[in-house]
Amino acid sequence: MKNLIKLRYSSLFKNLSICLPLLVNKEIKLSLDVIIIFFTGFFIFSIISLLVYVLNDSKDYYQDKKNKLKEKKKLIFLSKNTYLILNILLLIYIALIATTDFFGYSLLIYCITFIIYNNFLKNKKYFDIACLVVFHMLRLTYGAELFNVSLTFYFSIFFILFFLFLSVCKRIIQIKINNLKPNNNIICYSKIDLASLNNLAKISSLISILFFFLYLYSSIYKNIYWLDLIFLLLILFIYIKFIYEIIFLLKHNLLRKDLYIYIISNQKILLLAFITLIILVLRIIYI
């Protein structure tokens, strides 16, 4: 398990997004019970995602051997029997969770979506990106189920667009680093797709910023506290700065590693994320 966590620590980092519905909902106050619920849910989802990623990496073994982004990564290959056993363990794990208070339909949909993605949609242009967005959003919906909160329209649309931006950028990096040509054996994209992918990344990021402004406008219309408005403007500034930096790095071919690995290893981005977390916590405490 220790080696597995080392191999997929970036995936565990993604699971922290489970807490986002908690941090943006001002009606829920931080308490020991809430913290316990979060860490329990995080552990449950992390076990599922680790199993899912191991199954995914095993199926991609031969493609990953050719992928320059995976050169320093220890690749996983499972025999057919081990692959089958892990699938069965995943189903058993879901069945056991279904008997607890920490079960959410998002867990089940996550596994079903993975099976469809891994067997049918992984090599289908844009369908694969849509699945990546769904995986991210299911973390948020699971968090909403844990804390019994509803995801608002603006919240959902913003994060769908944000995750779309990240997923598209991930594909752009893969194409550039590997100098992928049509009919390559790594992913279903190539250099001829760069223009459309770059446009999709820019459009999704711009529209996400627009929806953030629309949320601010609707909040002002509702006469929110001036302190809350300041917190939201600070978060918007940090978000725009993050988007600009990623687009700048992509444009000048300065991103030489997987996007998620870059994010969790970049001190500047981690600092921005930490500041955002502090702002969200302060917003819960003081608003």
PETASUL-V68768 format. One record per backbone hydrogen bond with DSSP energy under -1.0 kcal/mol. NH is the residue of the N-H (numbers start at 1). CO is the residue of the C=O. If there is no record, write none. Layout:
((NH/CO) (NH/CO))
//
This chain:
((5/1) (6/2) (7/3) (8/4) (12/8) (13/9) (14/10) (15/11) (16/13) (17/14) (18/15) (19/16) (20/17) (23/19) (24/20) (35/31) (36/32) (37/33) (38/34) (39/35) (40/36) (41/37) (42/38) (43/39) (44/40) (45/41) (46/42) (47/43) (48/44) (49/45) (50/46) (51/47) (52/48) (53/49) (54/50) (55/51) (56/52) (57/53) (58/54) (59/55) (60/56) (61/58) (64/60) (65/61) (66/63) (70/67) (71/68) (73/70) (83/79) (84/80) (85/81) (86/82) (87/83) (88/84) (89/85) (90/86) (91/87) (92/88) (93/89) (94/90) (95/91) (96/92) (97/93) (98/94) (99/96) (100/97) (103/100) (107/104) (109/105) (110/106) (111/107) (112/108) (113/109) (114/110) (115/111) (116/112) (117/113) (118/114) (119/115) (120/116) (121/116) (122/117) (124/121) (127/125) (128/124) (130/126) (131/127) (132/128) (133/129) (134/130) (135/131) (136/132) (137/133) (138/134) (140/136) (141/137) (142/138) (143/139) (144/140) (145/141) (146/142) (147/143) (149/144) (156/152) (157/153) (158/154) (159/155) (160/156) (161/157) (162/158) (163/159) (164/160) (165/161) (166/162) (167/163) (168/164) (169/165) (170/166) (171/167) (172/168) (173/169) (174/170) (175/171) (176/172) (177/173) (178/174) (180/175) (191/180) (193/190) (194/191) (197/193) (198/194) (199/195) (200/196) (201/197) (202/198) (203/199) (204/200) (205/201) (206/202) (207/203) (208/204) (209/205) (210/206) (211/207) (212/208) (213/209) (214/210) (215/211) (216/212) (217/213) (218/214) (219/215) (220/216) (221/217) (222/218) (223/220) (224/219) (229/225) (230/226) (231/227) (232/228) (233/229) (234/230) (235/231) (236/232) (237/233) (238/234) (239/235) (240/236) (241/237) (242/238) (243/239) (244/240) (245/241) (246/242) (247/243) (248/244) (249/245) (250/246) (251/247) (252/248) (253/250) (254/249) (262/258) (263/259) (264/260) (270/266) (271/267) (272/268) (273/269) (274/270) (275/271) (276/272) (277/273) (278/274) (279/275) (280/276) (281/277) (282/278) (283/279) (284/280) (285/281) (286/282) (287/283))
//
